[in-house]
Amino acid sequence: MNKVQLILESPTEREKYKNLESSDDKLSFLSNHFIMDDMTVRLIKRRYLLSEKYREELVQSIEDVIRKIER
């Protein structure tokens, strides 16, 4: 999540993320971001993307990061 937060600290990247419609698009944006290395992407997929429940948990966690940054 540290790398996700680093990505989202950029106002430009945060706006790109927020303008995406689906959770799949949002997850794809993050996993394809240049700051994410292969190991990080694999860990995120293993931890969060194995089920729909965990995917929603990840999206909610990311939304929490955005709220924290924008305060």
Secondary structure by P-SEA (a helix, b strand, c coil): caaaaaaaccaaaaaaaaacccaaaaaaaaaacccccaaaaaaaaacccccaaaaaaaaaaaaaaaaaaac
